[in-house]
Amino acid sequence: MSSTPTRRTPWLVPALIVGLAAVLVSVSVVLSGREDAADPAASPAPVADVVTPETAPTVDLTRLEADDPLAAGPVDAPVSLIVYSDYQCPFCASWAADTAPAMLDYAAAGDLRIEFRDIAVFGEDSRTAALAAYAAGLQGRYLDFHDALFPEGVALPPRGLTDEALVATADELGLDVERFTADMRSEEVADAVQRNIDEAATIGAFSTPAFLLAGQPILGAQPTDVFVTAVEQALSEAGA
């Protein structure tokens, strides 16, 4: 299955790059002082410096595919959230633990469509993890696998993202390991993950986490209240 070309949105690239540059600097500072990402006591929870363009035009990149294995919430939800994330990103791990549950509550209520786009800002280990998460999604267990790679809001070290470690995680979650392994190595899954990586690059999301909420960019792991307020405002504007 070949990747679907994504329409370029030149207006969005500069807005995202400005904010994401600040996030990238913050990520670098955190990573430089972190010896082992699996030890939550080694450093305080990361808080990224972020920029949210208030006047940027909206852009709709939601796919609204009913069989999307990385999505939560109904395709006809009044508000959408796209999440660009990397499994080696400490800010992504923090957001997954602190804010994702509140967003998933909106999805469960039918008010929010969440489409996750796992990308590979930090290199090949991130891509391998994204392949594994997609493979888990094909068995209906994406969110469980996603959370297993961010235990207690902490990104795993590289040794937790090897093929062997990822297969072990699938086994611990009770997945069909043979199917999981085949899917993880399949061209279909590779194309799907590359599609997400290409889309992020097209809009200038060169650091993570980055979000499009109702078509508006939100950059970095901002506090949960920022996302809740944005969702509530979007619901109000949608008349929901």
Secondary structure, DSSP 8 states (H G I E B T S, - for coil): ---------TTHHHHHHHHHHHHHHHHHHHHHT-S-TT-TTSS----------SS----------TT-TTEES-TT-SEEEEEEE-TT-HHHHHHHHHTHHHHHHHHHTTSEEEEEEE--TT-HHHHHHHHHHHHHHTTT-HHHHHHHTSGGG----GGGGSHHHHHHHHHHTT--HHHHHHHHTSHHHHHHHHHHHHHHHHHT--SS-EEEETTEEEES---HHHHHHHHHHHHHHTT-
